[in-house]
Amino acid sequence: MGYQRVIMTEFGGPEVLQVVEEATLPEPAADEVRIRALATSACFTDTLVRKGIYFGLKKEPPFAPGYDVVGVVDKVGTAVSTFKVGQTVADLTVTDAYAEYICRPAASLVPVPDGLDPAEAVSLVLSYVTAYQMLHRVAKMQRGQTILIHGAGGAVGTALLELGRLLDLKMYGTASPSKHELIKQLGGIPIDYRREDFVVRVQADGGVDAVFDAIGDAYFKRSFDSLKKGGTLVAYGFYDNGMGKGGSVPLEYMKVKLWNLLPNGRATHFYSIGDLRKKQPGWFREDLAALFDLLARGKIKPVIARRMKLEDAVEAHKMIEEAAVKGRIVLMVNET
């Protein structure tokens, strides 16, 4: 029995993504399980992987992108006793999830409660865990505080809004006007970053307790200037750099870290879901389980821009790079 996956034939634009037919299913190692995928998200990070500029990536094409997956255990390795065939699971894969079948270490999997929509469940694995950990593990937000979210109409931005609303946070969000209504619906105050200086806007209100910035480059300094005394800048991406608009990522990183030495009571942190998972693997499982519980209880509902087929990955990547997405694009797999 064969299966399909979408691979990158080389580093480059969306056109390097190609659907391939594999002749036989992958076989799990002793400590792995084979997953029949149901959903994987298409995200901005996938486009960085595709271009070959994702920091820390050591793989060379051809390989499949795909940062996360939700699917059903199809086969278990001989040493696996924690999962059984037919169980729904989730994982943060970083690569390889654009596939109908994938083998993953059993130790990295998180059980998915019965009855959840796979598209909504997979939307939590990267975007919502990122948002949840930045709010609770990094910035340590307290109820009623004020935050500024850049790219508030995107996947992580909408996750921050939903989770921030549960903390009764006052939330400003920068976005293009087409996304302002969505930001309002999620409890945020939209700012048109093209027409309004967000630093002036939030400082007129006394500044914010935290800024969540994945834009990078010149935005980091302006985000830092938006903080109250004692506030926190959480940087978690380099969008401008990834789109060819910024400078050196390592230099940006060092510059922002040095701001912690300034005598103004403000702090900066860089967040990486992968790095924190390596340091605290229990947190990832705990936080994703908490998010699955919130989803099951109807406390959160991920914003899904579009549900597309796996073979539509090229179109999905084009949409992401055109910033034409409100929320998350989900690639549906093995639909019957």
N, C-alpha and C positions, 0 to 999 in steps of 0.2 A: 504493500500500500504506500502510495506517495503522498506528498503534501506540497502546499505552496508557501513561499515566503518572499518577502521583498528585500532585495539586497542592494547595496551600493557597489557598483562596478569599479568606481574610483571616487576620490574626493572631488566635489564640485557642486554644481547647481542641481535643482530638482530632477533634471533629465538623467542624472546618473542612477536614479532609483529604477529598478527593474524587477518585474515579477519573474520568479524562476520556479520550475517544477523539480522537486527533489524526488528521486525514485523510491526511497525507503524512509520510513519514520526514524527519527533519532532514538537511540537506545540510552536509557538512564544508567549512569554509573551506580555503584552500590549505595552511595549516600544521596542519590538524586531521585527526583520523580519526573515523569514526563507529563506535561500539561497540554491538554487540548484547549487552545486559547479561545476565549469568547470575546475579549475586547482588549485593545491597547490604545493608549492615547497618542496623538500626534502633537508634539509640542515644540516650542522654540529651541529647546536644548537639542532635539533631534536634528534640527537644521544645522546647528554648530557641529555636531558629530559628522553630519553629511559633508560639511565643508572641510573637515579635518582640523578645526580650530577649537575643539572642546578641550579645555585645560585638563591635562592628566590622561587623555586618551592615548593608549599605546597600541591599538589595533590598526592593522592595515587592510584596506579592501582586498577582496570582496567580503563583506559581512552585512548582516541585517541591522539597521538601527532599531530603536524601540526601547523606551526607558522604563516601561511598566507593563504589567499584564495581569488580567484576571481570567481564570480558566478553571477547568475541571481536571482533577488528577486522573490520568489515563493509564499510567503504569507506575509502579513503585520499584525502586532499587532493592536489592536483597538485604541491605542493612537498614532499611527505613521501616520504622514502626509507628511514627507519629502521624502519618497521613494514610488514607485509604483511597482506593479507586472510587471515583464518583464524588469525592469531596471538592467543593469550590475553594480555591485559594487565590491569593494575590502575592505579587512580588515586585520589588524594585530591581529591574534587570540592568539598567543603564544602556545596554545594547541588546540586540537579538530578538526583540519581542514582536517585530513585524513578521510574524510567522503563524501558521495554523497549529504547529506543534513546537514545543520548546522544552528542553530538559533543564531543571534547576535544582540546586542543593536544597534538600528538605529543610535544613536549618535556617534558610533565608525566607521561608514561606510564612504567610499569615493567613489563618482561616478566614473565610468570608461567610458571614451568617446567611442562612437560607433565606430566600425571598427577595434579596436585593437585586436591583437592575444592574447587570454587569457593566453597562456604560457609566452609570453613576458610581458604582463601586471603584472602577479603575480610575475615575476622575479624582478620587481621594488619595491614591497611592503616592503620587508625586506632588500635585498642586496643593492639596489640603494638608498633607503632612508637613510640607514646606511652610505653609501659612501657620499651622498650629504650633509648630516648633519655634518659629520666629516670634510669635506672640507670647508663648508660655515658657519656652526653654531659654530663649536668648534675651528678648526685651523684657520679659517678666512683667507683662502689662497688668495693671490693676483696674478694677471696675471703674468706669467713668472717666478714664484718661482720654487724651486726644492723640490721634495719629494722622500721618500723611502717607498715602499709598500712591506710588507712581505706577502707571499702567493699570489703573484700577478696573478697567473693563476686560482685562485678560484673565487667564486661567487662575494664576496665583492671586491676582488682584481681587477677583470676585470671591475667591476663597477667604482672603483676609477680611473682606467686607462682611461675609456671612458669619465668620467666627468672631469678628470684632463686635458685631451686633449682639451676640450672645453675652458679651462682656459690657454691654451698654457704653461702648466707646463712642466718642465723637470722632467721625472719620471724614477727612478730606481725601479726595481722589482725583489725580490728574488723568485726563483722557481726552480723546478727540470728541467733538460734540455729538457724533452719532452714538456714543456710548453713555452719554450723560443720563438719559432716562433710566437705563439699567442700573447705574450707580445710585440714583435716587431710590429706586425700588429696593435696593439692598441696604438702604439706610445711610448712604454716604452723601457728602456734599461735593458735587463735581466742580472741577476747575479746568477750564480750557487752557492747556499749557501753551498753546500757540498765541493766545491773545492776552493772557493774564500772567503776571509774575507770581508764582506760587509762594515765593519767600515773603513778599509783601503781604499777600493775602493771609497767610497763616500767622505771621508775626503781628498783624493787626489784631489778632485774637490772642496774643500773648505767646505764640509759638506752640509747638507740639511736643509731646512726650517721646514720640518715636517716629522715625521715617523708615519706610520699607522701600528700598531703591534697587531695582534691577537694571536701570538704564546705564549707569556708569559714566565715565569720562567727566565732563563738566558738571553733570547733574550731582555728583557726589558732594562737591563743595557747596552747592546751593541747598542741597538737602541738609547738610550739616548746619548751615546758617539758618535753617527753619526751626531748629530745636530750641526748646527752653533750656535754661541752665539745669543740668542733671539729665538731659534727654539723651536718647540713644539713636544712632544711625545704624540700621541693619542693612548692609549691602549684600545682595544675593545673586548678582548677575552683572553682565557687561553687554547689554543689548546694543548700545551704540558701537562698541568695539566689534561685536559680532557681525554688525551690518557694515563694517568698514569705515565707520565714522570717527572712531576713537583712536587713542594711542596704544601704548604697550600695556597689556593687562598686568604683568608683574610689577611694573612701575606704578600703575594706578593703585594696586594692592598695597604696596609699601607706603605710598603717600598717605593713603587713608588710615592705615594703621598708626602712622606717626602722629596723626591728630589726637590720639589718646594722650599724648604728652602735653597738650596745650592746657594751660591753667584756667579752663572755663567750665569745668564740671560736666562736660559732655563726653560721651563715649562712642566708639565705633566698633562694630563687629562685622566680620564676614561670615555668612552662613552658607554652608554646603550640605545638602541632605546626605550625600554620600560620605563626606568626612565625619559628620556627626553619627551616622549609622555605624561606621567603623569603630568610633570611640565608645559609643553607647548603643550597642545593638538592641538592648532591651527597650530603650526608649522608642525606637521605630515601631516595634511590635505593639508596645503599650499605646502609643499615640494613634496608630492606624486602627487598632481595636476600639479605642475611644471614639474615633471618627465614624467607624462602621456603626457603632451604637447610636450616635447622633443621627446618622442617616436613617437607621431602622426606626427611630422614634420620631422622624419627621422634623427634627430640629434644624437640619440643613438639607439643601437640595442643590447639588452642583449645577452650574449653568453650562449646558452643553450646546455649543454653537451649531454643530452638525454631527450626525452619525453617518459615516461613510464606509465604504467597503475597503478591505485591505488593499485591493488593487488600485484604489484611488489615492494612494499615498503621494504621488506626484502633485496632484491637484491640492491635496491637503497642505503640503509644504509650500506651495505657491501662495495659498491663502494666508498662511502664518507669516510669511515674509512680507506680504502686502499689508500686514496689520489689519486684516479684514475679519478678524475673529472676535466675537464676544464670548468669553468663556473658553471652553475646551472643545477641540475636535477629537472625536473618538472613532477609531477604526474598528468596525465590527467584524468578527472572525467566526468562521464555522457556523454561520447562521443557517438554520434549516427552514 
